[in-house]
Amino acid sequence: MALPPRVYFTLHEVAARWDGMYIFLIRRVHEHGVPETQAEWVGEVQEWFVKKSESGEVPDERTIRRRLTPIWKALRETC
């Protein structure tokens, strides 16, 4: 059984994907507030990546959680 071809991204492409995700997060918080749970927020970000991915490759949950945790904690402290 052959493995599917691996998709490689340049550093610029990876940075652009995360920049787009941060813009999505800012809009989400501005329009709807902070989600009730971090799990809900991670799920929304996973869905965003799925919708934006042409190749079908998306960051894993652990990677997304690592990026969101500092923001989540800072926003929850102000609630």
Helices and strands as residue ranges (DSSP letters): H 11-32, H 38-52, H 61-77
